[in-house]
Amino acid sequence: MAVREGLLSLLEPGPRYGYQLKTEFEAVTGGVWKLNVGQVYTTLDRLERDGLVVMEFTHDDLKAQKLYTLTPAGREELGAWWHAVPAEEPPPRDELMLKVLMAIESGGDRALEVITRQRTALFSLLQLHRRNPASVVDNPEGLADRLVVDALIVRAEADLRWLDLCESRLADQPMIASSGKDTS
């Protein structure tokens, strides 16, 4: 989820203040996606510029605050996001994939070393998340927090399966020299 769409979603029920959006965003994401308040206001400024939200100042006895409201265009944009499905694209860029691909290019021994090290780290994370969900989230009994832990577990399992596949495919390749080039 992009911060932009997350803020639009939080504005759907009604107007919110910037700091209120920050705290609600963090609560909804189980506390694992922390936002800098500056990032929230920068994103809100862009949403306002793009006509997706409007900002008005509210005043109390002590200060003026910015109150943000979703516009009809913002509701339309949010609706498009709700209906969007993953496109058939190459997998997203992530550090694990890049590291393994670069290690393979460096040679079979390096690739196996990297795969083994990453697998060990993922197994440790997987065990930690399964045994102690509170290490990741504040309230492991809350639905949002539980779903975050579930997502971390499923992703770790998927990464482990992918590393197994990488190792298997690497074993099926002709001997790879340290240059990473086929020597057969």
Secondary structure, DSSP 8 states (H G I E B T S, - for coil): --HHHHHHHHHTTS-EEHHHHHHHHHHHTTT-S---HHHHHHHHHHHHHTTSEEEEEEE-SS-EEEEEEE-HHHHHHHHHHHH----S-S----HHHHHHHHHHHH-HHHHHHHHHHHHHHHHHHHHHHHH-GGGT-S-TTSHHHHHHHHHHHHHHHHHHHHHHHHHHHHHHS--B-TTSSB--
